[in-house]
Amino acid sequence: MQFKYSSLFIATLALPFSAMAAQNEISAGYADTNLYGGDIFGVQYSRYLDNIDTRSDPLQIAPYLQRINTVRAGYANTDAFHLYSIGGDYYTGDWVFAADLNYDKSRGYSSEVSQLVTQAGYFINDKWQAGVSLTYDHAEGRVFVPVDVNGVIQLQGVTNTETDFTGGLYTRYTDITDGAGWDFDLAWYIDSNDLIEAGAQYFFSPQLSLELDYTHRDLGYRSYDFAGLSVNYWFSDALAVSLGAGTDLSTGDSITDTITASASWRF
């Protein structure tokens, strides 16, 4: 395959590591997976309400470390669904509030899922944040059930609706010195099926990091333990790429293997 690079793309690669003012970010990603209804393609736009200082902090998490208010919108799709999202983060004093509204429309099926995820966190100190979350899920779809119509059994569609609330606890600890260090996070979602998410990311420099993430889900009749490893590299203050791989440790089945690739551009 032959690639043609525009002058804009080449200029972006050539930007020096400086205090470039950036308030916009566009990200695009692809996941090669058999999970979630097939391979996933997604895009997201983020608007930072203040300039990102790129002189010393790791570029990937600079907006978090600098507590920059953010709004975002995204779209993802597979062979099974379309997913639309909008949300944001708001920092005030030692508090941070976040909200994301997600809408999932299935392809070829009359089903819809609306989800609102809210978080409230408090910075115990400059490195440590802890908080609570509340997730509201509303699912609506048509299912076909057998109905006796004048002695004849026929399948008729009926609307099935479910609503659920899930509470959670989370914490994040970030220890960065001269652009290098650790970023840890842990979340526990409390409902009938426990969900635990954990991550550890090490920044070798402001540009390069390696991240390990782990998810445990207990469905009652079985448990899932999914682990992933990814590397993130910033070619400049503006352009980054990320590559990752993951698998289900509880089954060892290659059908759950996932390969991811994404790119981000700040301007």
Sequence and secondary structure as in RCSB ss.txt:
>XXXX:A:sequence
MQFKYSSLFIATLALPFSAMAAQNEISAGYADTNLYGGDIFGVQYSRYLDNIDTRSDPLQIAPYLQRINTVRAGY
ANTDAFHLYSIGGDYYTGDWVFAADLNYDKSRGYSSEVSQLVTQAGYFINDKWQAGVSLTYDHAEGRVFVPVDVN
GVIQLQGVTNTETDFTGGLYTRYTDITDGAGWDFDLAWYIDSNDLIEAGAQYFFSPQLSLELDYTHRDLGYRSYD
FAGLSVNYWFSDALAVSLGAGTDLSTGDSITDTITASASWRF
>XXXX:A:secstr
      HHHHHHHT  SS     EEEEEEEEE SSTTS EEEEEEEEESS    SSS TTTHHHHTT  EEEEEE
EE SSEEEEEEEEEEEETTEEEEEEEEEEEESSSSEEEEEEEEEEEEESSSSEEEEEEEEEEEEEEEEEEEEEET
TEEEEEEEEEEEEEEEEEEEEEEEEEETTEEEEEEEEEEESSS EEEEEEEEESSSSEEEEEEEEEEE SS EEE
EEEEEEEEESSSSEEEEEEEEEETTT  GGG EEEEEEEEE 
